Amino acid sequence: MALKSGDKWYCKVTHYENGRVVTRRIYSVAIQATDGRLYTLAEKKLPDSISLFTGESHSGEHMAEVLMNPKPRYRFWEFHDEWPSGRDLLHVTIGMATVLLAEIVFVTIRIILGA
């Protein structure tokens, strides 16, 4: 839950970099998802605080770390919504046809060789 000062909601951002600490108030956060969509958090939707840790990790290469909420846990009962799709059924059909064709070829070869 965001912090409130007067009538404004804000989030406390603390930036740690190589021993230096800077704390600021921010009033909105723009987040770009991996699919390209842009989300903006403002007012009561802001978290109460964000901590950023940066510094040199090794060999002069800079490192930044931002930890967000992980993806939700996979639930088995939601599996039926995604599977089987038409593509999955097509692959099963092609696989069964391939195995059947291979069986026919091997039986034919066995008959021809008289084994």
C-alpha positions, -999 to 999 in steps of 0.1 A, spaced: 0 0 0 13 34 -10 24 60 16 4 92 20 16 127 27 -11 153 28 -34 144 -1 -7 128 -23 2 91 -25 38 82 -30 63 53 -30 97 55 -12 125 45 -35 159 37 -19 188 34 -43 220 17 -30 251 21 -51 286 12 -40 280 23 -4 260 54 -13 223 56 -4 198 79 -20 161 79 -10 134 96 -31 96 98 -33 80 88 -66 44 94 -75 40 70 -104 58 40 -118 58 28 -155 64 -9 -160 69 -25 -194 59 -62 -195 78 -88 -215 50 -87 -242 55 -49 -247 25 -37 -228 30 -6 -206 15 -5 -171 14 26 -149 10 25 -112 -1 56 -94 -17 67 -61 -30 38 -40 -17 12 -65 19 20 -57 39 -2 -33 51 13 -1 87 11 -10 112 0 -37 148 -8 -31 174 -8 -59 208 -22 -54 235 -15 -80 273 -16 -81 302 -33 -96 298 -71 -97 333 -80 -110 360 -69 -134 346 -33 -137 313 -46 -152 283 -28 -136 254 -48 -122 218 -37 -114 192 -59 -97 154 -53 -95 134 -79 -78 97 -81 -87 69 -105 -78 74 -139 -93 50 -155 -118 20 -172 -102 24 -208 -93 13 -232 -121 -20 -249 -112 -26 -284 -127 -64 -279 -129 -59 -250 -153 -40 -273 -177 -72 -282 -196 -76 -247 -209 -43 -249 -229 -42 -286 -240 -49 -303 -263 -49 -277 -289 -53 -284 -326 -16 -284 -331 -11 -310 -304 -37 -333 -320 -21 -329 -354 13 -339 -340 -2 -370 -323 -20 -380 -356 12 -375 -376 32 -395 -350 7 -424 -350 6 -425 -388 44 -426 -389 46 -455 -365 19 -474 -384 37 -468 -417 70 -480 -402 52 -511 -389 38 -519 -423 72 -514 -440 89 -538 -415 62 -565 -418 64 -563 -456 102 -566 -456 99 -596 -432 73 -613 -455 95 -607 -486 126 -621 -470 106 -651 -457 116 -648 -421 
